[in-house]
Amino acid sequence: MSFMQSLQQAWTRNNSLVCVGLDPEPSKFPAHLRDKPDAVFEFCRAIVDATADLVCAFKPQIAHFAALRAEDALERLIAHIHEKHPGVPVILDAKRGDIGSTAQHYVSEAFDRYGADAVTLNPYLGRDSVQPFLDRADKGVILLCHTSNAGAADLQELFVSDESGGGKPLYQHVAQIVAREWNTHGNCALVTGATWPEQLAEVRALVGDVPLLVPGVGAQGGDVEAVVRNGRTIDGSGLMISSSRAILYAGSGEDFAQAARTATQTLRDTINRYRHG
């Protein structure tokens, strides 16, 4: 099953637009896990098992694993998700972007080594840098468009003229190019931050039903109602609203996984209040 098919089915089956980001930070783990040799895997597995029926996707951040020399834990975690929770897609948050044979190696890393269903990419090297990913029609290609950080406006909102003599901000050019030219296999999505709700609405207007991965709710302060009202598609879906810290570290005791489940369910229910209103 392709990433897009899995995502659409998860939206419906779990009645959820929530994407749980898996960003392990051992200093924040419950005390009973911190000294365990496989703490990263055990922590993330517990979160996954507690929330899998409440989400539309999981999104492990590769830097959090690599910095801890825990790439093996990441491989096993993704395999665990696929085995125990089939139908919940995994997005490798890597933000890769390079040219030629290097891009092909990044494809192998994300999809063959780690077994991810989708990967985040930086589109600013142009189409040839993402073409090897686009060619994997069964996999999701999620391209940065308007990110959630404060510095997003430094480059992404630069005004760029077009052939007609008019113009628009760079992020809108990215949105249009991806939706109209790069999405030939229907496997593209865009990253649009929750902290920029007006820009989110503009991107949605430009790209139709292309899915949007929306980080920035929870710890970063994005407004859930604004995200859903500005980013949803006509059928009330089209979004992967990502939360990491607010879910992962909702509890600090031995019941941390249950606390994460409660936080995920609260976010899902909050989102669902605005999906069809």
C-alpha positions in Angstrom: 0.0 0.0 0.0 1.3 3.5 -0.9 2.0 6.2 1.7 -1.0 8.2 0.4 -3.4 5.3 0.6 -2.2 4.5 4.2 -2.5 8.1 5.2 -6.0 8.5 3.8 -7.1 5.2 5.5 -5.6 6.3 8.8 -7.4 9.6 8.7 -10.7 7.7 8.4 -10.0 4.6 10.6 -8.6 6.5 13.5 -10.7 9.6 12.9 -7.5 11.5 13.4 -5.3 14.2 11.9 -2.7 13.9 14.6 0.9 13.0 13.7 3.1 12.2 16.7 6.7 13.3 16.4 9.2 10.9 17.9 12.0 13.2 19.1 13.8 11.3 21.9 15.7 13.3 24.5 17.0 11.0 27.2 17.3 13.8 29.8 13.5 14.0 29.7 12.8 10.3 30.0 11.2 8.9 33.1 13.8 8.0 35.8 13.2 4.3 35.5 14.3 4.3 31.8 17.3 6.6 31.8 19.9 4.1 32.7 18.6 1.3 30.5 20.9 0.4 27.6 18.0 0.4 25.1 16.2 3.4 26.6 15.6 5.2 23.3 13.9 2.3 21.7 11.9 1.3 24.8 10.7 4.9 25.3 9.6 5.4 21.7 8.0 2.0 21.4 5.9 2.6 24.5 4.7 6.0 23.1 3.9 4.3 19.8 2.0 1.4 21.3 0.0 3.8 23.5 -1.1 6.1 20.7 -1.2 4.2 17.5 -5.0 4.0 17.3 -5.2 7.7 17.8 -2.9 9.0 15.0 -2.7 9.3 11.3 1.1 9.0 11.2 4.3 8.8 13.3 7.2 11.2 12.5 10.7 10.2 13.9 13.3 13.0 13.7 16.5 11.4 12.4 18.8 13.9 14.1 17.5 13.0 17.6 18.5 9.3 17.0 21.7 10.0 15.1 23.1 12.3 17.8 22.6 9.5 20.3 24.2 6.9 18.0 20.8 5.3 18.1 20.2 4.7 14.4 19.7 1.0 15.1 16.9 1.9 17.5 15.3 4.0 14.7 15.5 1.0 12.3 13.9 -1.3 14.9 11.3 1.3 15.9 10.0 1.7 12.3 10.0 -2.0 11.8 8.0 -2.3 15.1 5.4 0.2 13.9 5.0 -1.7 10.6 4.7 -5.0 12.3 2.5 -4.2 15.3 0.5 -1.2 13.8 0.2 -1.9 10.1 -1.6 0.9 8.2 0.0 3.7 10.3 2.5 5.4 8.0 5.9 6.5 9.2 7.4 9.8 8.0 11.2 10.1 8.4 11.8 13.7 9.3 15.2 14.2 7.7 14.9 17.4 5.5 17.3 16.0 3.0 18.3 17.8 -0.2 21.2 17.1 -2.5 22.0 16.4 -6.2 22.8 13.4 -8.4 24.0 10.2 -6.9 24.0 11.7 -3.4 20.2 12.1 -3.6 19.9 8.5 -4.6 21.8 7.4 -1.5 19.4 9.5 0.6 16.5 7.6 -1.1 18.1 4.3 -0.1 18.7 5.6 3.4 15.1 6.7 4.0 13.2 3.9 2.2 15.5 0.9 2.1 17.6 1.2 5.2 15.0 2.7 7.6 11.8 1.5 5.8 10.1 4.8 6.1 6.9 5.4 4.1 7.7 9.1 3.5 10.5 11.6 4.0 10.8 15.3 4.5 12.9 17.2 1.9 14.3 20.6 1.2 13.2 21.7 -2.3 15.7 24.5 -2.8 18.2 22.6 -4.9 15.4 22.2 -7.5 13.6 19.3 -9.1 16.6 17.1 -10.0 17.5 17.0 -6.3 14.1 15.5 -5.4 13.5 13.5 -8.6 14.9 10.2 -7.2 12.4 10.5 -4.4 9.5 11.4 -6.7 10.3 8.3 -8.7 9.4 6.1 -5.8 5.7 6.5 -6.5 4.6 4.4 -3.5 6.5 6.7 -1.0 5.6 10.1 0.3 7.7 13.1 -0.6 7.0 16.0 1.9 8.7 19.2 0.8 9.4 22.2 3.0 7.2 25.2 2.0 6.6 27.6 4.9 8.2 26.3 8.1 7.1 26.9 11.7 10.3 28.7 12.9 10.5 32.4 13.4 13.2 32.8 10.7 11.0 31.3 8.1 10.2 34.7 6.7 13.9 35.5 6.0 13.9 33.6 2.7 10.5 31.9 2.3 8.6 35.2 2.1 10.9 36.9 -0.4 8.9 38.4 -3.3 9.7 36.7 -6.5 8.5 38.1 -9.9 7.0 35.9 -12.5 6.7 36.0 -16.3 3.5 37.9 -16.3 5.1 40.9 -14.6 3.5 40.1 -11.2 4.8 37.9 -8.5 4.3 36.3 -5.2 6.3 35.1 -2.1 8.8 32.3 -2.7 6.9 29.8 -0.6 3.9 30.3 -2.8 6.0 29.5 -5.9 7.2 26.4 -4.1 3.6 25.3 -3.4 2.5 25.9 -7.0 5.5 24.1 -8.5 5.1 21.1 -6.3 1.4 20.8 -6.8 1.3 21.5 -10.6 4.6 20.1 -11.9 6.3 17.7 -9.4 3.3 15.8 -8.2 2.9 13.6 -11.2 2.6 10.4 -9.1 0.3 12.0 -6.6 2.9 11.4 -3.8 3.8 14.9 -2.8 2.9 16.8 0.4 4.1 20.1 1.8 5.3 21.3 5.2 3.5 24.4 6.4 3.9 25.6 10.0 1.1 26.0 12.4 2.6 29.3 13.6 1.7 30.9 10.3 -2.1 30.3 9.8 -2.6 33.0 7.1 0.1 31.5 5.0 -1.3 28.1 5.6 -4.6 29.2 4.1 -2.8 30.7 1.1 -1.0 27.4 0.5 -4.2 25.4 0.7 -5.8 27.6 -1.8 -2.9 27.1 -4.2 -2.5 23.3 -3.9 -6.0 21.9 -3.7 -6.1 18.6 -1.9 -2.3 18.0 -1.6 -1.7 16.9 2.1 0.0 19.4 4.4 2.3 18.3 7.3 1.8 21.0 10.0 4.3 21.2 12.8 4.2 23.8 15.5 1.2 23.0 17.7 1.8 22.2 21.3 5.2 23.4 22.5 5.6 25.9 19.7 2.2 27.5 20.4 0.4 27.1 17.1 -3.4 27.6 17.3 -5.2 24.4 16.6 -8.5 26.0 15.5 -6.7 28.3 13.1 -4.7 25.4 11.6 -7.8 23.3 11.0 -10.0 26.0 9.6 -7.2 27.3 7.3 -5.7 24.0 6.2 -8.4 21.4 6.0 -9.7 20.1 2.7 -13.4 20.1 1.8 -13.9 16.7 3.4 -12.3 17.8 6.7 -9.0 16.0 6.2 -5.8 16.9 4.2 -3.7 17.6 7.3 -1.1 15.8 9.4 -0.9 18.0 12.5 2.3 17.2 14.3 3.0 17.4 18.0 6.2 16.1 19.7 7.2 17.4 23.1 3.7 18.1 24.3 2.8 14.4 23.8 6.2 12.6 24.5 6.8 14.4 27.8 3.2 14.8 29.0 4.1 12.6 31.9 7.4 11.9 33.7 6.6 8.8 35.8 6.1 5.2 35.1 2.8 6.0 33.5 4.4 8.3 30.9 2.9 6.3 28.0 -0.7 6.6 29.4 0.0 10.4 29.8 1.1 10.5 26.2 -2.1 8.7 25.2 -4.2 11.2 27.1 -2.4 14.1 25.5 -2.8 12.6 22.0 -6.5 11.9 22.5 -7.1 15.5 23.8 -5.3 16.9 20.7 -7.3 14.6 18.4 -10.6 15.6 20.0 -9.7 19.3 19.9 -8.8 19.1 16.2 -12.0 17.2 15.4 -14.2 19.9 16.9 -13.2 22.1 14.0 -12.9 19.7 11.1 -16.4 20.0 9.8 -17.6 23.2 11.4 
